Amino acid sequence: MNSQISLQVNGENQSCVPQTPLPELLQQLGFNPRLVAVEYNGEILHRQFWSETKIENGDRLEVVTIVGGG
C-alpha cells in the first residue's frame, strides 16, 4: 500500500509519499533543483539543507524559478 501525504506547492494542493527528500520532490514536480529557490513552511531554506529535508504532511512550499534576462 502506497500512502500519500498532502502538501501545498505554490498555493496548489499536491501529494507525495511521506519522507520524500526535497530535491526528489522538486524533480517530480518538474522543477530543475539547480534553478530554483525554496521557501519551506515560511522560511527560506538554504540549499545546504535540502537533502536532509524530508517532506511531511501539511508542509507548505513556495518554489521560485531563477530567470536570467537582460
Short mmCIF file of the C-alpha atoms (twelve columns), coordinates in Angstrom:
data_MODEL
# 
_entry.id   MODEL 
# 
loop_
_atom_site.group_PDB 
_atom_site.id 
_atom_site.type_symbol 
_atom_site.label_atom_id 
_atom_site.label_alt_id 
_atom_site.label_comp_id 
_atom_site.label_asym_id 
_atom_site.label_seq_id 
_atom_site.Cartn_x 
_atom_site.Cartn_y 
_atom_site.Cartn_z 
_atom_site.pdbx_PDB_model_num 
ATOM 1  C CA . MET A 1  0.000  0.000  0.000   1 
ATOM 2  C CA . ASN A 2  1.411  3.372  -1.039  1 
ATOM 3  C CA . SER A 3  0.201  6.034  1.404   1 
ATOM 4  C CA . GLN A 4  0.285  9.645  0.299   1 
ATOM 5  C CA . ILE A 5  0.556  12.866 2.266   1 
ATOM 6  C CA . SER A 6  -0.817 16.286 1.343   1 
ATOM 7  C CA . LEU A 7  1.214  19.446 0.949   1 
ATOM 8  C CA . GLN A 8  0.960  22.801 -0.784  1 
ATOM 9  C CA . VAL A 9  3.329  23.908 -3.523  1 
ATOM 10 C CA . ASN A 10 2.934  27.490 -4.727  1 
ATOM 11 C CA . GLY A 11 -0.583 27.545 -3.263  1 
ATOM 12 C CA . GLU A 12 -1.729 24.360 -5.010  1 
ATOM 13 C CA . ASN A 13 -2.505 21.065 -3.296  1 
ATOM 14 C CA . GLN A 14 -0.082 18.277 -4.139  1 
ATOM 15 C CA . SER A 15 0.634  14.828 -2.756  1 
ATOM 16 C CA . CYS A 16 3.694  12.620 -2.370  1 
ATOM 17 C CA . VAL A 17 4.942  9.690  -0.341  1 
ATOM 18 C CA . PRO A 18 5.928  10.525 3.256   1 
ATOM 19 C CA . GLN A 19 9.557  11.471 3.879   1 
ATOM 20 C CA . THR A 20 10.282 12.287 0.219   1 
ATOM 21 C CA . PRO A 21 13.574 14.234 0.102   1 
ATOM 22 C CA . LEU A 22 13.059 17.807 -1.090  1 
ATOM 23 C CA . PRO A 23 15.294 17.540 -4.209  1 
ATOM 24 C CA . GLU A 24 13.383 14.427 -5.314  1 
ATOM 25 C CA . LEU A 25 10.027 16.171 -4.842  1 
ATOM 26 C CA . LEU A 26 11.201 19.168 -6.872  1 
ATOM 27 C CA . GLN A 27 12.164 16.886 -9.742  1 
ATOM 28 C CA . GLN A 28 8.850  15.009 -9.528  1 
ATOM 29 C CA . LEU A 29 7.053  18.345 -9.863  1 
ATOM 30 C CA . GLY A 30 9.095  19.307 -12.936 1 
ATOM 31 C CA . PHE A 31 11.450 21.838 -11.338 1 
ATOM 32 C CA . ASN A 32 15.174 21.876 -12.005 1 
ATOM 33 C CA . PRO A 33 16.601 21.941 -8.451  1 
ATOM 34 C CA . ARG A 34 19.634 23.873 -9.684  1 
ATOM 35 C CA . LEU A 35 17.452 26.757 -10.883 1 
ATOM 36 C CA . VAL A 36 15.048 27.347 -8.001  1 
ATOM 37 C CA . ALA A 37 14.874 28.919 -4.553  1 
ATOM 38 C CA . VAL A 38 12.626 27.311 -1.939  1 
ATOM 39 C CA . GLU A 39 10.624 28.712 0.949   1 
ATOM 40 C CA . TYR A 40 9.751  25.847 3.300   1 
ATOM 41 C CA . ASN A 41 6.939  26.458 5.799   1 
ATOM 42 C CA . GLY A 42 7.511  30.212 5.697   1 
ATOM 43 C CA . GLU A 43 11.327 30.196 5.879   1 
ATOM 44 C CA . ILE A 44 13.864 30.445 3.074   1 
ATOM 45 C CA . LEU A 45 15.572 27.060 3.033   1 
ATOM 46 C CA . HIS A 46 19.269 27.234 2.220   1 
ATOM 47 C CA . ARG A 47 20.368 24.727 -0.400  1 
ATOM 48 C CA . GLN A 48 22.785 23.013 2.001   1 
ATOM 49 C CA . PHE A 49 19.768 21.707 3.972   1 
ATOM 50 C CA . TRP A 50 17.726 20.433 1.004   1 
ATOM 51 C CA . SER A 51 18.998 16.850 1.000   1 
ATOM 52 C CA . GLU A 52 18.215 16.385 4.703   1 
ATOM 53 C CA . THR A 53 14.746 17.971 4.410   1 
ATOM 54 C CA . LYS A 54 12.038 15.302 4.212   1 
ATOM 55 C CA . ILE A 55 8.523  16.304 3.198   1 
ATOM 56 C CA . GLU A 56 5.848  15.817 5.841   1 
ATOM 57 C CA . ASN A 57 2.059  16.071 5.794   1 
ATOM 58 C CA . GLY A 58 0.860  19.682 5.685   1 
ATOM 59 C CA . ASP A 59 4.163  21.222 4.562   1 
ATOM 60 C CA . ARG A 60 3.957  24.439 2.533   1 
ATOM 61 C CA . LEU A 61 6.478  25.167 -0.193  1 
ATOM 62 C CA . GLU A 62 6.933  28.223 -2.364  1 
ATOM 63 C CA . VAL A 63 9.238  27.465 -5.270  1 
ATOM 64 C CA . VAL A 64 10.648 30.367 -7.300  1 
ATOM 65 C CA . THR A 65 12.410 29.728 -10.597 1 
ATOM 66 C CA . ILE A 66 15.520 31.778 -11.270 1 
ATOM 67 C CA . VAL A 67 15.191 33.557 -14.598 1 
ATOM 68 C CA . GLY A 68 18.021 35.280 -16.423 1 
ATOM 69 C CA . GLY A 69 17.410 38.258 -18.594 1 
ATOM 70 C CA . GLY A 70 18.797 41.410 -19.953 1 
# 
